[in-house]
Amino acid sequence: RPNVTVDAAGLALKSGNAAILRGGSAAASSNTVIVDVLARALEQAGLPADSVQSIDAHGRTGAVALMHARGLVDLLVPRGGADLIQTVVREATVPVVETGVGNCHVYVDASADVDKALAIILNAKTQRVGVCNAAETLLVHSAAADVFLPVALAALDAAGVTIHGDARTAALAGGVAVLPATDVDWATEYLSLDLAVRVVDDIDEAIEHIRAWTSGHTEAIVTRDLAASERFVAELDSAAIMVNASTRFTDGGQLGLGAEIGISTQKMHARGPMGLAELTTTKWIVHGDGHTRP
């Protein structure tokens, strides 16, 4: 997207890096104009005009060459869908930070406040559907399902969300249509007004489900039980865990980091939103006066 072009260029320059950008074909014209404007601005500021470059004109050939430019390029940060990111991780010889694939879960615990849980799932699913921190699966404790699910499914349906649910979800749906959920649904980052919904017997089953299907991006629990929230936080290994908050808060700006280059779902060298600090590295400089090692 063109806004990613602007963010990436700004973050690279601010952190002392040069940037080579390769955008999607749908944004090629906008990206070309943006990079041309940046080149003129860099010259006016006394900086190298080539500090930010685009290789959009070279198509897939340019992208493949970039992935194999080890020794010339220090880091690749792919932004896009799961297929793109997996292709880059699999084929690149340049170091890669894996970002952005989001199969995010919201778990409504037995003790959850129904109004808060409803607000959170509506925000997480419908505020902006085509982003990696949108919720894709809703898990509901069986002790809360009878009260929460009829209300939640009706509200989601009114918002245009298609429900893909298990048998227990369908039994509580009232007049809301529920498509049978399969393993494909549990694994899918929809990026659309679709939501997979499952009723679980306890927090153990919720954690087990998330471990099986998560992309490691963001998970949320809605609960009034401190012990449950602490278990959820401790036993899940995603980059971000939300307690009584929407998954949509996994964002550099929302977490006080400013602009971000992406959301890292790996553990090295950065994890979670990657801002300026995550685009820098360390150089050790030692000043001596004839010092020798004993």
Phi, psi and omega in degrees: 000148180302326179294330177292324176302313180295313180300314183297317180296314181297316180294320179298312182295317182295329181266006176083024180247156164267156183229134170248120189249141174224105183265177177285158183298328182293336182250012188300315182296315179297317181296323178298315179296316181299314181294323177297317178297318179297321180298317178295319180294322178296318178299316180297331180272001180079021180250157180300128181296335181273010179297332175234120182230154175242140175246023181305323184295342183268000174057213183296326179301317178294321180296318179295318179298321179296318181295337184254011185272046179297135185096336176254326179246129184277330188203138171251135176235092181286136175237126180156202182283175184300320182297316179299311184296317180294324177296316180295315180299321183285321191259338187287143169261345173282142175305139185235139166260119182281122186232152151087334181294122186237111167247077191274143183245144167242124178250122177262110185282169182302325185265009187297144169287120187299316182296317179294319179298320179296314180299320183292314182291324177295317179293314184295327183268321195250345185299317178204106193278334188268032182236160188288341180261014172283146178287140178242339179225136175247124175249133184232127176299138183301331180288341178256347190296318184300323181272316189281315190297315179303319179291315183294316181294322177296318180292319178295319178298318179296333178274003177090014182275132173272128184263130173245107190230165174279180185297322181291327174294314181299325181292339182253011189277347183063235180268006182277131178290136179232119175280141180297127180278141176237178177301330178299319179295317180297333183267353192268133164270097188295314188056037182204179179279060175230146181215129174272135185228135180219141172267131180242154184282332183196179181293332177300316180292324177297313180297318179299317179297313182297317178302324183288328191239351186291153171266358179084018183272282185215137173231150180229144173238138174246116187199157170251008183258109182300318181298321179295317180295321180293322176296315181301314180295317186285327191261354175250142191246033178280166183294328180221138176236127179255132175249113181057041178208156182291148174298341183293352180280354176283088188199137183304315180295319181291331181264011174082015182263352186080206181297156181228152175272342180165174176254109181283130177254012175251180186254343180232137353269351182229156179218140183082200181301131181256107178257207183300314185299325183284350177261014176243165177224187186246136169237128180266125180239124182243124174258123180238178176223061183082015183296138172233152183278129180288000000 
